[in-house]
């Protein structure tokens, strides 16, 4: 296929998107269902409208865009997410979302006829403020009202409250599941978020598999008391128990396996006064491994370790675990197409696993799925200095376009 993406437009739109959610501390804070997220979605929808694309929304804010009609055949989907971590970067998710839109738009502009329609998708809350891979999980299996009602964000706000009056959600929150028969294939372009491609001077990563992940909250419940008048041996200090627990996590990860990782990225303490003994310490957890069995084993070990830490300080522990997101292999047939199209474009490529979670691992349970990685400078991601060169962003989008076009004809 000779058609290429409009590289200048792609880069311009990535820069425009990066203006939504600018954080005073640097980077982007575009939390799902926030005002900044709404601004980004309005911008995205306007770009779709300019291109003559129809935009469809579901009850949790997932966006699917494409030329009107064409529903007689299962569609080829591509996309990613617009939300970011707090003070994150401008490429994670954004590159894949903008590139998918660019590919659908270029296919429409050329008047190219294919057997199957191609759709651009934006998934809600990929970063898991309320739930790991919320939007793609909703597409894969859906959520019950009780599940949605129990979801809270990093600031303690409830998902159902955040969705009240949200302009970018339409229809039933529990009716989001997509029939697998509607999706022929899914391909996601993403930055690597690691150093391997850059270190080996390789332009395109052909992703072989995506890591399994779990998460949740451990809540240590103690008793609030005066910091000056309560003897040390009479305290029920929830934060001391949490500190012991957090300190045990690196060894727990090492004992699980060489690829296992555990992160405690957030701690919330109540009452929160410097002269009060903490009665509650809430610790967030993110843990990952390529093996589902090891992820499940870490989940159980976390609970045991929390109970031991709580007992050591005379408090109690409650482990509220999220659903495990299974590791998945990606489709070899699509991976071969990606390799071949990269070669056609004169781009080096290599097979590479993903240590980060992605919406693709949910889509892989609906349809044949693959991912394309492009290099990240110094392997940095989820930070303001996250960066992928213009040349690599355009190269990845060109490979994506060629891959989607071939799948649309299959």
Secondary structure, 3 states (H helix, E strand, C coil): CCCCCCHHHHHHHHHHHCCCCECCCCCECCCCCCHHHHHHHHHHHHHHHHCCEEEEECCCCCEEEEECCCCCCCEEEEEEECCCCCCECCCCCHHHHHHHHHHHHHHHHCCCCCCCCEEEEEECCCCCCCCCCHHHHHHHCCCCHHHHHCCECCCCCEHHHHHCCCCCCCCCCCCCCCCHHHEEEEEEEEECCCCHHHHCCCCEEEEEEECEEEEEEEEEECCCCECCCCCHHHCCCHHHHHHHHHHHHHHHHHHHCCCCEEECCCEEEECCCCCECCCEEEEEEEEEECCHHHHHHHHHHHHHHHHHHHHHCCCEEEEEECCCECCEECCHHHHHHHHHHHHHCCCCEEEEEECCCCCHHHHCCCCEEEEEEECCHHHCCCCCCCCCCHHHHHHHHHHHHHHHHHHHHC
